[in-house]
Amino acid sequence: MVRFYAIEPKAHPAYHWAEYPERGSKTVYKVTGVRKCGDLISSYVWSSRMIDCLVKCGATGYSARPVTVLRGRQELRGYLRVCVLGKGGPLDCERSKVTLWKGRTIFGHEAVYMHEDGWDGNDLFRIPELGGRNFAVERVISELKKLNPTNVTFTFSTECSLP
């Protein structure tokens, strides 16, 4: 059984993103309401030091590209736009103790288990039914924890829950 964790921001700063032609059509994240963003602004914007760690440990299942992050008029350097490409297996609803809404939409769960036969084997992945939540295998999480990253939580899959 693969051991994996959710990677999520502790606090979600208010942000929005858009393409701005005056900035060369780069993706721009505008962040408000925080003094410091930490290593994880959202599931899509990670610090370059976290990405460097992924490269160093040979992690698979993601791509990263430059992004502009603005707080007011100040540009915050050292962030990348991350796209998690790995595909986890379908959610094992029975073991995850899923609560369904109208019989088909996941409303909550007490843990996250997936059918591993559908997992593509990448170190970083998403489980289709859980949308934008990023997951990573234990080996990668161990390396990321060594960084003591800020504004990041690593939650073991059996401890992940949604009310």
C-alpha positions as CSV (number, residue, x, y, z in Angstrom):
1,M,0.0,0.0,0.0
2,V,1.4,3.4,-1.0
3,R,1.7,5.9,1.8
4,F,0.8,9.4,0.7
5,Y,0.1,12.9,2.1
6,A,-2.0,15.9,1.1
7,I,0.0,19.1,0.5
8,E,-2.0,22.2,1.4
9,P,-1.5,25.8,2.6
10,K,-2.1,26.4,6.3
11,A,-3.7,29.7,5.5
12,H,-5.1,30.7,2.1
13,P,-4.3,34.3,1.3
14,A,-6.8,36.1,-0.8
15,Y,-5.6,35.9,-4.3
16,H,-6.8,36.0,-7.9
17,W,-5.0,35.3,-11.1
18,A,-5.3,36.5,-14.6
19,E,-3.4,36.9,-17.9
20,Y,-2.1,40.5,-18.3
21,P,-1.0,41.5,-21.9
22,E,1.0,44.4,-20.5
23,R,3.2,41.9,-18.6
24,G,3.8,39.8,-21.7
25,S,0.7,37.6,-21.1
26,K,2.3,36.0,-18.1
27,T,0.1,34.5,-15.5
28,V,0.0,36.9,-12.6
29,Y,-1.3,36.1,-9.1
30,K,-2.4,39.1,-7.0
31,V,-2.2,38.4,-3.3
32,T,-4.0,40.5,-0.7
33,G,-4.4,40.4,3.1
34,V,-1.1,38.9,4.1
35,R,2.3,40.2,5.1
36,K,4.2,37.0,4.2
37,C,3.1,34.4,1.8
38,G,5.3,31.5,2.9
39,D,6.3,28.6,0.7
40,L,2.8,27.7,-0.5
41,I,0.5,30.4,-1.7
42,S,-2.1,28.0,-3.2
43,S,-2.1,24.5,-4.6
44,Y,-0.8,26.1,-7.8
45,V,1.8,28.6,-6.6
46,W,4.9,27.1,-4.7
47,S,8.2,28.6,-3.7
48,S,11.2,28.0,-5.8
49,R,12.9,26.3,-2.8
50,M,10.2,23.7,-2.7
51,I,10.5,23.1,-6.4
52,D,14.3,22.9,-6.0
53,C,13.7,20.2,-3.4
54,L,11.5,18.2,-5.8
55,V,14.2,18.4,-8.5
56,K,16.9,17.3,-6.1
57,C,15.0,14.3,-4.9
58,G,13.9,13.3,-8.5
59,A,10.2,13.7,-7.9
60,T,7.9,12.9,-10.8
61,G,4.4,14.0,-11.8
62,Y,4.6,17.8,-12.0
63,S,5.7,20.7,-14.1
64,A,6.6,24.2,-13.0
65,R,6.9,27.5,-14.9
66,P,7.6,31.1,-13.9
67,V,4.8,33.1,-12.5
68,T,4.5,36.7,-11.3
69,V,3.2,37.2,-7.8
70,L,2.1,40.7,-6.8
71,R,1.3,42.1,-3.4
72,G,0.0,45.5,-4.1
73,R,2.6,46.9,-6.5
74,Q,5.4,44.9,-5.0
75,E,6.5,41.8,-7.0
76,L,7.3,38.8,-4.8
77,R,10.1,36.8,-6.3
78,G,10.9,33.2,-6.0
79,Y,7.6,31.5,-6.9
80,L,6.6,29.1,-9.6
81,R,3.2,28.0,-11.1
82,V,2.9,24.3,-10.4
83,C,0.8,21.9,-12.4
84,V,0.5,18.5,-10.8
85,L,0.3,16.0,-13.7
86,G,0.3,12.7,-11.9
87,K,-3.0,10.8,-11.7
88,G,-4.0,9.0,-8.5
89,G,-6.4,6.1,-8.7
90,P,-10.1,6.7,-8.2
91,L,-11.2,7.5,-4.6
92,D,-12.1,4.4,-2.7
93,C,-15.4,5.7,-1.3
94,E,-16.1,2.8,1.0
95,R,-12.7,2.9,2.8
96,S,-12.7,6.8,2.8
97,K,-16.1,6.9,4.4
98,V,-17.4,9.3,1.8
99,T,-20.6,11.3,2.4
100,L,-22.4,11.9,-0.9
101,W,-24.7,14.8,-1.7
102,K,-27.7,13.9,-3.9
103,G,-26.2,10.4,-4.3
104,R,-23.3,11.4,-6.5
105,T,-21.3,14.4,-5.4
106,I,-18.7,14.0,-2.7
107,F,-19.6,16.2,0.2
108,G,-17.1,15.0,2.8
109,H,-14.8,12.1,3.8
110,E,-13.1,10.9,6.9
111,A,-9.9,9.7,5.2
112,V,-8.5,9.4,1.7
113,Y,-7.9,6.0,0.2
114,M,-7.5,5.4,-3.5
115,H,-7.7,2.4,-5.7
116,E,-4.0,2.0,-6.3
117,D,-4.5,0.0,-9.5
118,G,-5.6,3.3,-11.2
119,W,-2.6,5.3,-9.9
120,D,0.0,6.1,-12.6
121,G,2.9,5.8,-10.2
122,N,4.0,9.5,-10.2
123,D,5.3,11.0,-6.9
124,L,2.9,13.9,-7.1
125,F,-0.6,13.3,-8.1
126,R,-4.3,14.3,-7.8
127,I,-7.2,12.0,-7.1
128,P,-9.9,12.8,-9.7
129,E,-12.8,13.1,-7.3
130,L,-10.9,15.5,-5.0
131,G,-10.3,18.3,-7.5
132,G,-7.5,20.6,-6.8
133,R,-6.0,18.8,-3.8
134,N,-2.3,17.8,-4.3
135,F,-0.9,14.6,-2.9
136,A,2.7,13.2,-2.7
137,V,4.3,10.0,-1.7
138,E,6.0,9.7,1.6
139,R,9.5,9.8,0.1
140,V,8.9,13.2,-1.4
141,I,7.2,14.5,1.8
142,S,10.2,13.5,3.9
143,E,12.4,15.6,1.7
144,L,10.1,18.6,1.7
145,K,9.8,18.4,5.5
146,K,13.5,18.9,5.8
147,L,13.1,22.4,4.4
148,N,10.8,23.4,7.3
149,P,8.5,25.1,4.8
150,T,6.2,27.9,6.0
151,N,2.5,28.0,5.3
152,V,2.4,24.3,4.4
153,T,0.7,21.3,6.0
154,F,1.4,17.7,5.1
155,T,-1.5,15.5,6.2
156,F,-1.3,11.8,6.1
157,S,-4.0,10.4,3.8
158,T,-5.8,8.5,6.6
159,E,-6.0,11.8,8.5
160,C,-7.4,13.9,5.7
161,S,-11.0,14.9,6.2
162,L,-13.7,17.1,4.8
163,P,-16.8,17.8,6.9
